[in-house]
Amino acid sequence: MEPETPPVGPLNVFDYERLARERLPAGAWAYYADGAGDRVTLRENRAAFERIQIVPRMLRGVKTADTRTTVLGTAVGVPLLVAPMAAQGLACAEGEVATARAAGATGTLMIAATEANRPLAEIAAAATGPLWYQLYVYQGRRAMAERHVRAAEAAGCRALVVTVDAPRWGRKETSERDEFVLPAGMGWGNFERDADDISLEPAALAWDDVDWLRSLTALPLVLKGLLAPEDAREAVARGVDGIVVSNHGGRQLDGVPASITALPAIVAAMDGRCEIYLDSGIRRGTDALKALALGARAVLVGRPVLWGLAADGADGARRVLGLLRDELELAMALAGVGSVAEVAEIGAGLLRMG
Ligand SMILES: Cc1cc2nc3c(=O)[nH]c(=O)nc-3n(C[C@H](O)[C@H](O)[C@H](O)COP(=O)(O)O)c2cc1C
């Protein structure tokens, strides 16, 4: 008898995207996939990465690359962090608990979201790697924000990531047209009254709120969602420790530049004064390499983690992160850079901008 050829599993994150689409109910799929408006920014997040070319260095004797680095002093095995994303319970029953296991197994950290389905304490109990906490501040609810910050401290989170690009929710028309609403029975782990609190209005934060948050906690403070160098300069002046250059995965204001396009001016403005991370559109290890070469300390991976979760729970999310890690390691070796520090050293010299 002929030996059976083993089926070829998913080879990249796009294979996981297809699996997720097959397995998720249409409404949940649309909620995860959606972008704001005409989705120009959503598409640009990919297109901008594709325009940048890598100019590899040869004859440097690099066979394997070391992907380890640190973020705000915390060691990670790979500069791919898990982006904060609401409602991971739509992807699999374990929700954020599964994501925490996957992040730990990959040797990286997860940014746990305020709008998680599972309580932060449960996520922290399951986590085998470090956690950061993403904070949404809601209109008129500073006391709630403070409660969430204290919970993050108690859970051992190592940084507070405040999302600043959402004074209101962006309009995502596919989910609106399908009248998708998050399932009524869905639990919101970080809110006392399940359904009511999640319909809270986000606050239109201002710089004095950043001062307030800075005074509230000794945790390193990261602002997520900046695109303008002027804002990055102000953030550093206010004692912020890190910023995430992000357009929220194209889900807030349509027509803004891809984060990777906005990154160089922010890196130049910061001049090493704070750590800079990037998200929106990371789908390949080569995308991460490009962001690192342009000065990002690490990148955040968003939807691909949800695709892995939807395809196969914690194992799926772990494999997605593992694929991206392996792709990054291979890309570094083929580009002749043996470590994350070497990528930073050669910097934009490793790229040709399209
Ligand atoms: C379904 C979904 C939910 C999200 N929820 C949050 C959230 O609660 N807080 C937040 O700061 N960002 C949230 N984001 C944005 C992500 O943190 C991240 O910026 C974005 O997904 C990165 O882009 P990518 O999906 O192209 O990788 C969400 C994104 C998605 C896709």
The ligand as an SDF file (V2000), in Angstrom:
LIG
                    3D

 31 33  0  0  0  0  0  0  0  0999 V2000
  -11.7610   42.6190   16.5380 C   0  0  0  0  0  0  0  0  0  0  0  0
  -10.8090   43.6750   17.0140 C   0  0  0  0  0  0  0  0  0  0  0  0
  -10.9860   44.2460   18.2670 C   0  0  0  0  0  0  0  0  0  0  0  0
  -10.1130   45.2320   18.7320 C   0  0  0  0  0  0  0  0  0  0  0  0
  -10.2810   45.7270   19.9760 N   0  0  0  0  0  0  0  0  0  0  0  0
   -9.3950   46.6310   20.4580 C   0  0  0  0  0  0  0  0  0  0  0  0
   -9.5050   47.0960   21.7990 C   0  0  0  0  0  0  0  0  0  0  0  0
  -10.3770   46.6910   22.5520 O   0  0  0  0  0  0  0  0  0  0  0  0
   -8.5930   48.0310   22.2030 N   0  0  0  0  0  0  0  0  0  0  0  0
   -7.5940   48.4870   21.3920 C   0  0  0  0  0  0  0  0  0  0  0  0
   -6.7980   49.3200   21.8050 O   0  0  0  0  0  0  0  0  0  0  0  0
   -7.4720   48.0440   20.1290 N   0  0  0  0  0  0  0  0  0  0  0  0
   -8.3370   47.1320   19.6490 C   0  0  0  0  0  0  0  0  0  0  0  0
   -8.1830   46.6620   18.3770 N   0  0  0  0  0  0  0  0  0  0  0  0
   -7.0450   47.1190   17.5530 C   0  0  0  0  0  0  0  0  0  0  0  0
   -5.8170   46.2410   17.7550 C   0  0  0  0  0  0  0  0  0  0  0  0
   -5.2410   46.4290   19.0180 O   0  0  0  0  0  0  0  0  0  0  0  0
   -4.7180   46.5740   16.7300 C   0  0  0  0  0  0  0  0  0  0  0  0
   -4.4500   47.9570   16.7630 O   0  0  0  0  0  0  0  0  0  0  0  0
   -5.0750   46.1620   15.3060 C   0  0  0  0  0  0  0  0  0  0  0  0
   -5.8980   45.0220   15.2770 O   0  0  0  0  0  0  0  0  0  0  0  0
   -3.7990   45.9200   14.5290 C   0  0  0  0  0  0  0  0  0  0  0  0
   -4.0680   45.6920   13.1960 O   0  0  0  0  0  0  0  0  0  0  0  0
   -4.1140   44.2220   12.5170 P   0  0  0  0  0  0  0  0  0  0  0  0
   -5.4110   43.5970   12.9660 O   0  0  0  0  0  0  0  0  0  0  0  0
   -4.1090   44.5720   11.0720 O   0  0  0  0  0  0  0  0  0  0  0  0
   -2.8980   43.4520   12.9570 O   0  0  0  0  0  0  0  0  0  0  0  0
   -9.0550   45.6750   17.9010 C   0  0  0  0  0  0  0  0  0  0  0  0
   -8.8880   45.1020   16.6400 C   0  0  0  0  0  0  0  0  0  0  0  0
   -9.7330   44.1160   16.1890 C   0  0  0  0  0  0  0  0  0  0  0  0
   -9.4940   43.4990   14.8370 C   0  0  0  0  0  0  0  0  0  0  0  0
  1  2  1  0
  2  3  1  0
  2 30  2  0
  3  4  2  0
  4  5  1  0
  4 28  1  0
  5  6  2  0
  6  7  1  0
  6 13  1  0
  7  8  2  0
  7  9  1  0
  9 10  1  0
 10 11  2  0
 10 12  1  0
 12 13  2  0
 13 14  1  0
 14 15  1  0
 14 28  1  0
 15 16  1  0
 16 17  1  0
 16 18  1  0
 18 19  1  0
 18 20  1  0
 20 21  1  0
 20 22  1  0
 22 23  1  0
 23 24  1  0
 24 25  2  0
 24 26  1  0
 24 27  1  0
 28 29  2  0
 29 30  1  0
 30 31  1  0
M  END
$$$$
